[in-house]
Amino acid sequence: MAPDGKTVLHRPAAGWIAGLFATLLIGSLCVAFAILSVAFLVQGKWLWALGIGILAAWMYLFTNYVWHDFQAKRAWRIEIEPGEMLLDLPAHRSLMGAGLRDRRFMEISAIDAIETRLEAFRSFGMGNMQRNYALHLKSGEIIVLGEDRALTSGLDDHTMGHMVGVIALKTGLPLRDLGMVEGTGGLLGVLCTSVPRWDTPSLPPVRRKALLTGAAITGSTAFIIVLVGYLLAAIL
């Protein structure tokens, strides 16, 4: 609670500080691979230079991806007072569908419900599962609030779900579960991604179970992939 009695919701500092650390960590890999690529180029080892250069370019894209996530978590904020709400929602609050910043004042009476759905994405055999939340306005407009990520992986983050619970409690709005949809993961979730429309029907139970299993398997190997990257950088 803020001193004047209004409820102020924002991401805990620990969450976005961790995002900054992740950006620096992955960015250091990018720099290491770039240096290696130049070194191989100077030595005339063209194939090695090309291969390591591609890795450096990919790490750059991933660093940019994590940086946007850090900025979105740091800037996210909602203020709730009786009968009204102030939204300050940054761009990139949904990583697969970055969107634009949305800052507006609105009456609670203009909102029909809070809605949530699971969103599954697959890329090169790897799965990712997240739970997205949105305000469904009586006008039909959908305002995406943000998402809980890395579900079923052991690295899952439920911060957004907790804050949405507070919004529901303070406003009395119903929370509707829309099931699960499947989007396009593109290139490892960094390029060429696609998020289904909010009115997309939920997947059948068999497909939902398969996607949940795939996301769990992918999450358990994420740490190993990062470790291997550092080992490669050290060895080469």
Salt bridges, closest charged atoms under 4 A:
ASP4 OD2 - LYS6 NZ 3.83
ASP69 OD2 - LYS73 NZ 3.52
ASP69 OD1 - ARG149 NH1 2.16
GLU79 OE1 - LYS6 NZ 3.07
GLU79 OE2 - ARG77 NE 3.03
ASP88 OD1 - ARG101 NH2 2.98
ASP88 OD2 - ARG103 NE 3.43
ASP102 OD2 - ARG104 NH2 2.88
ASP112 OD2 - ARG176 NH2 3.00
GLU115 OE2 - HIS136 ND1 2.97
GLU115 OE2 - ARG176 NH2 2.73
GLU119 OE2 - ARG117 NE 2.85
GLU141 OE2 - ARG104 NH2 2.77
GLU147 OE2 - ARG149 NE 2.82
ASP156 OD2 - HIS158 NE2 2.93
ASP157 OD2 - ARG11 NH1 3.41
ASP177 OD2 - ARG131 NH1 3.80
GLU182 OE2 - ARG207 NH2 2.71
ASP199 OD2 - ARG197 NH2 2.98
